[in-house]
């Protein structure tokens, strides 16, 4: 990957097609633009040739701040890379700076899989994460857009959002997330609220088609709690391991043998 540093007209740079970051702190951008006015851009942007102009590879914040500072030209490192490499660099830059929220990170993984034929294992290796971490991030994209936005704008954690996946539809997810926001519930209390909602849902007179829907989402966590309660009731010193799979919760119970 060869590169050279040149001054490029700011209007000749188009955004990175694979930029995973969608939200930018306006106050932070303003502060960066003031710094650029005084000291200039210390670290060049990374771009690649695209038609008669250039496409940004890395440096979205610097480019936006430079436009706020009304710069006409910006220093750029011109690289010769593929679409896949451009997507990887954009994602890595944001992950290293911890600039992405968990939904943006999930969307970036999704794009690598569907646009560039990556596997979850390949993404995990490149990002220095476990395959299960990547899989759990991708599952968050099953949440409807409205639910995702509510979670992000109200600073709910990734664990809050993942708990909502237990609920069967958008209507119930919105109902729960609004309660969570209003009451300021932590993750544990959110999970308890979700279990209560599932119990209420299961207790209603359901149509046959609804019974099938509930059966697929209702029992898992409640079965886990029931197993714990049974062993606790009889004072059995059991050790548990829970692994959440794509289609089930795997429970391993270890009970020590009685010593003679």
Secondary structure, 3 states (H helix, E strand, C coil): CCEEEEEEEHHHEECCCCCCCCCCCHHHHHHHHHHHHHHCCCCCEEEEEECCEEEEEECHHHHHHHHHCCCCEEEEEEECCCHHHHHHHHHHHHHHHCCCCHHHHHHHHHHHHHHHCCCHHHHHHHHCCCHHHHHHHHHHHHCCHHHHHHHHHCCCCHHHHHHHCCCCCHHHHHHHHHHHHHHCCCHHHHHHHHHHHHHHHHHCCCCHHHHHHHHHHCHHHHHHHHHHHHHHHCCCCEEEEEEECCCCEEEEEEECCCCC
